[in-house]
Amino acid sequence: MLTHMLAATFRPKVGGFTLVELMVSVSVTSILTAIAVPNLGNFIVKMRVDSEISQLHRILLTTRNAAINSGYKAILCPLDVNFQCTNQWQKELSAFVDVNDNKKFDSDDNETLLSIRAAIKSEDKLIYGIGRTKITFKPTGHLSGLANGTFRYCPKNYENHSRGIVVARSGRLYQSSDIDNDGIEENRGNKEISCD
């Protein structure tokens, strides 16, 4: 009898959930998922745009610094198969020092690529001026010609998350910001970044 009482006392407890506890857990998880999923999409788009703007800012700085350090003009542009600059800014961007000043990349004249920024993989857009094919920095760090303007990175179906980089004639770069706290970024002149 003592053995029977000891066995009953040391019987392991079986753990688990009741049906009510399980239903409450599933309900709470469903509500949290319904709230989080739309915000997750916005978060992912914002991160992608921030990454693209950061990469663009870096290659612009690399190009400008190369012009200053080399004493030659440096160009940033999308190159075609003939190494001519095009206006397809969403494609691969190349930065190079234009030693012979012919406004195209010539590896035969000891011109080397400084940096390459990969093409945009999604259906997003990168826009820089109408018909503009290149940005040229002079050895002073200033822009050559009237190439100042604003790069606009526009994510597909999320235009309100568009960002930009202003390239001033002085060669300085300014990233857009949400100056008026309306959720849409503006350039230094308080003009909203638009993809039209």
Secondary structure, DSSP 8 states (H G I E B T S, - for coil): -HHHHHHHHT--------HHHHHHHHHHHHHHHHHHHHHHHHHHHHHHHHHHHHHHHHHHHHHHHHHHHHSS-EEEEEB-TTSBB-S-TTS-EEEEE-TT-SSB--GGGT--EEEEE----SS-EEEESSS---EEE-TTSSBSSS--EEEEEE-TT-GGG-EEEEE-TTS-EEE-B-TTSSSS-B-TTS-B----
